């Protein structure tokens, strides 16, 4: 995954969680560190699907608790789209 894609993902997450990019790290928990609820998680998933034209199963939400997890899920979605 390119740095540009990671930055784009981070921008989407920060916009939905209403936080500044310097407030979130690759491993900070959206729920514990940034007070995200499940609705925000679904918003992130939907926005990522639209932006990158991929399909993400809602079961993946459990893995999408921080940027590392989101990067992995989107990377897998992009790889599946290319296949």
C-alpha positions as CSV (number, residue, x, y, z in Angstrom):
1,X,0.0,0.0,0.0
2,X,1.3,3.4,-0.9
3,X,1.9,6.3,1.5
4,X,-0.7,8.3,-0.5
5,X,-3.4,5.6,0.1
6,X,-2.5,5.5,3.8
7,X,-2.8,9.3,4.0
8,X,-6.2,9.2,2.2
9,X,-7.4,6.5,4.7
10,X,-6.2,8.6,7.6
11,X,-8.0,11.7,6.3
12,X,-11.2,9.7,6.0
13,X,-10.9,8.3,9.5
14,X,-10.1,11.7,11.1
15,X,-12.9,13.4,9.3
16,X,-15.5,10.9,10.5
17,X,-14.1,10.8,14.0
18,X,-13.8,14.6,14.0
19,X,-10.2,14.5,15.2
20,X,-7.0,16.1,14.0
21,X,-4.6,13.9,12.1
22,X,-1.8,14.4,14.6
23,X,-4.1,13.0,17.4
24,X,-4.3,9.5,15.8
25,X,-1.4,7.0,15.6
26,X,-1.3,3.8,13.7
27,X,-2.2,1.8,16.9
28,X,-4.4,4.2,18.8
29,X,-7.8,2.7,19.5
30,X,-10.7,4.5,17.8
31,X,-13.0,3.4,20.6
32,X,-10.9,3.9,23.7
33,X,-8.7,6.7,22.6
34,X,-11.1,8.7,20.3
35,X,-14.5,7.8,21.7
36,X,-15.8,6.3,18.4
37,X,-19.0,4.4,18.5
38,X,-20.2,1.6,16.2
39,X,-22.1,4.0,14.0
40,X,-18.8,5.9,13.3
41,X,-17.1,2.5,12.5
42,X,-19.8,1.8,9.9
43,X,-19.4,5.3,8.4
44,X,-15.7,4.7,8.1
45,X,-16.3,1.3,6.4
46,X,-18.9,2.8,3.9
47,X,-16.6,5.8,3.1
48,X,-13.7,3.5,2.4
49,X,-15.8,1.3,0.1
50,X,-16.9,4.3,-1.9
51,X,-13.5,5.9,-2.0
52,X,-11.6,2.8,-3.1
53,X,-14.4,1.0,-4.9
54,X,-14.0,-2.1,-2.8
55,X,-16.3,-4.3,-0.8
56,X,-15.6,-4.8,2.9
57,X,-17.6,-7.4,4.9
58,X,-19.1,-6.0,8.1
59,X,-17.4,-8.8,10.0
60,X,-14.1,-6.9,9.3
61,X,-15.2,-4.1,11.6
62,X,-13.7,-6.1,14.5
63,X,-10.3,-5.7,12.8
64,X,-10.8,-2.0,12.0
65,X,-10.3,-0.7,15.5
66,X,-7.2,1.3,14.6
67,X,-5.3,2.6,11.6
68,X,-3.2,-0.6,11.3
69,X,-6.3,-2.7,11.0
70,X,-8.0,-0.4,8.6
71,X,-4.9,-0.3,6.4
72,X,-4.8,-4.1,6.4
73,X,-8.5,-4.5,5.5
74,X,-8.3,-1.9,2.7
75,X,-5.1,-3.4,1.3
76,X,-6.8,-6.8,1.2
77,X,-9.9,-5.3,-0.5
78,X,-7.7,-3.6,-3.1
79,X,-5.8,-6.8,-3.7
80,X,-9.1,-8.7,-4.2
81,X,-10.3,-6.1,-6.7
82,X,-7.1,-6.4,-8.7
83,X,-7.4,-10.2,-8.8
